[in-house]
């Protein structure tokens, strides 16, 4: 979002020239509430709520919320009315970064020229990148923004009270969730019981995408994620890792699945 065309002394121009940092902060809070609810109009219209089977599976999972809060050093969880495993069944708007001005010793009493935010959506089945792009742009316009897709010139900035430039990436894709009671799911569950001699922990959905949506679209077959990574492997962070024991277990699991799945699942 844009303010003046050059940095301005805040003592001389505060309360006169719009501050793009404030504008961006207000725009973000218009899109997402503190409890993680996305406030964009029609955002949830296409979302299919968790099924009874999925909620039943979650009810049988160990309740790890308190231990997760302890480990992550957080005093609350955003979706306070639902457990962790249910919260990730719903779509989310994640703010990945904000860039504007300076802080600390580098800060100065100035109104900056622009402020930038990067965000992403965790989609669920029935949502598409095109849909969310359309809803997002409609929301910005409803907040009074003139939306552009390239750097606006001076005349454009003069002609509109609020100007926002949007730059969409091209790697967005849909979400996939195969029901737990699908025959393919049941075949995998049975094989895992055979390997370990006990019923596996069943999680209806995971936040990662891999991205298997492209395979689903091309092959038109049910897809099941069978992760073997330890939960504390620091995905997308420093020192990403996998425990050796998980690797050995994974080799055994995948070998049995490859050898026996076709004998159990007959589409």
N, C-alpha and C positions, 0 to 999 in steps of 0.2 A: 504494500500500500504506500501511497505517496503523500509527502508534505511539500514544503517549499523546494525550489530548485537548487538551493544552496543552503548549507548549515547557517542557522541564525542564532544570534545571541539571545538566550532565553530571557534575560533581563529586559531587553528591548522589545522582544516579539512574543513573549509568553502571554497566553490568553488571546492572542491575535492569530498567529499562524498555527494551523492544525498540526498537532504532534503525531507523526505516523506510528510511533511506538504505542501511544495510548489508543490510537485508532485500531491497531492490530490486536491489542489486548482485548478491546471491546468486541471486535469481530470474533475472536476465538471463543469468548464466553457466550456469544450468541449462537455458536455452533455446538457447544458441548457443555453440559452441566458438570458440577463438581462430583456428582454421583455416577458419572460416566454416561449418562443418558445423552444421546445425540439429539439436538434440538432442531435439526434441519427438517422443514416441513416435508411430510410424506416419506421420511426416511425408513420408517418401519413398515410401511404398507405392504411390501412384498416379502417381508420376513415371515418364515414359518416357525412358530414357537416350538420349543423342544417337545418331542412326542412323549407319550406316557411311558413307552419302553425306555427312552433315554433318561427320563427323570427317575425311573425305577432303578436303572443301572447306577445312576449317581447316588441314590439313596443307599446302595449297598457298598459304595466305595468308602475307604477310610476317610474320616474327616481330618484333613490336613491343614485347614485354614489357620488355626492358631499357631501351629508349628511353622507355617510359611511366614506369617507375620513376624514371628520371633526371629527366624533366620534372616529375613530381608530387612529387619530393623524398621518396620513400618507400624505406625500406631493404629491404622485402620485399613480397611479394604474398600475400594470405591463402590462396588456393588454390595452394599451391606445387607441387602435383603435376599441374597442367594449365595450359595457356596461357590468356591473357586471353579469347580468343574462345570457348574451350570452357567457361570458368568461367561465362560469362553464359548458357549454355544450361541451367544448373541453377537451381533456385529459391534465393532468398536471404531472409534476415531482416535488415532494415536498422534499426538503432536511430537514430531521427531526433533525439531530444533527451531530456535528463533535467533535471528541475527539483526542487530540494530544498535548503532552507537557503540559506546565503550563503557566499562565499569572500572571501579577501583581507581588506581593512580592514573589511568588513561582517560578517565571520564572528564567531560567538560560541560560547561553551562551552555549547551546548545540544543536547538531543535534540529534533529537530523532530517535528511531529505527523504528517506524511505525506511521501511521495516519489512523484513521477510520472514515467513514461517514455512516450514516443511512439515507436511502431515501425510498420513496414510490411513486407509480404511482396512480393517479386517472384515472381509465380507463373509456372508453365510450363503447357503444355497438360495437361489432365486434372485440374489442381487448380482448386478453386472457392473463392470467399470463404466460403461456408457450411461447407465441409469444414475450412478452416483456422481458422475461428472455433471450431468444435467441438473440434478437436485442441488449440488453444491453451487453451481453458477447461478441458479435461480435464487438460492439463499443470499448470495452476495448482492444480487440486484435488489432483493427485498430489504436489504440493509442500507440501500441508497447508493450502492457502488456502481460506477460505470466500469464494466469489465473489458479489459483488453488482453491481447495475447502477445504483444511485443512492447518494447519500451515506448511509453507514451511521449509524444512531443509536447512542447510548452503549451501549444494551443489546446490540446486535449486536456491537459492538467488545469488550465484556466477555465475551461468550459464546463467542468463537472466538479461538484463539491467533494466527491470521493472517487478516487480512481484506484482500481486493483488490477494488477497483471497476474494472470494465471498461466502457469507452465505445467502441463500434464506430462508425466512420463508415459512410455508406451509399453511397460511391462506388466500392467494390471491384468488380472485374469479372475475367472469365477472361482467359487468355492465348491468343494465336493464333500458329501457326507453320505456314506453307505449305511443304511439302517443296521442296527445290531441283530435284528431278527431276519435279515436277508440270508438266503441259503449259503451264499459265499462266506458271509460272516460266521455263520454257524459251523461251517466246515473248518475254518481256521481255528475257531474256539475249541472245537473237538480235538484238533491236532495238538494244540497247546496243552490241553488236559492230558493227552496221551504222553507228551514229552515230560511234563513235570509231575504228573500224578495228582494234580489239584486244579481247581477252576481258576483261570487267570483273572486278573483285575481288568474289567471292561470299562474303557473310557469312550464315551460316544463320539467325541471329536477332539482334535488337537488344533492348536493355533497355527502350526506350521503348514505350509502348502506344497512345497518341494519343486516345482508346481505340478501336481498330478492332474489338474483340470485339463491340460492339453492332451494328456493320454486318454482321459475320459471322453473328451470330444472326438478324438480320432478313432478310438476303439469301440466306444459305446458299450463298455462292460463295467461291472462293479469294481471299484478299487478300494483296497483296504491298506491302511498304514500300519506297519508293524515295527515300531521304533525299538531300538535296543540301547539307546544312549541313557546314561545316568541323568537324573533330573537336574543335578547341579553341574552340568557340563559347560556352563557359561556360553550358551549359544549367542552368536553375534556380539561377543565381548572378548576382552583379553583372556588369554590362557584357555581357549576353548579346548575341551578334552573329552576323552571317553575312557572309562575304566576297562582294564584288560579283561576282568571277569565278564563284563558285559559283552565284550567282543567275542570271547569264547562261547558264551551262551548264545549269542547271535548266530555264530557259525552253525551250531547244532540246530537251532530253531529253523533257520533258512534251509538247511539241508533237508530236514523232514518235510517242510512245506513244499519245496520243489519236487521232492520224490513222491509225496502222498496226496497233495491237494487234488489232483485230477481224479483220484479214486473216490474222493468224498463229494466233490462238487460237479454236478452234471447239468449245465445250463440248458 
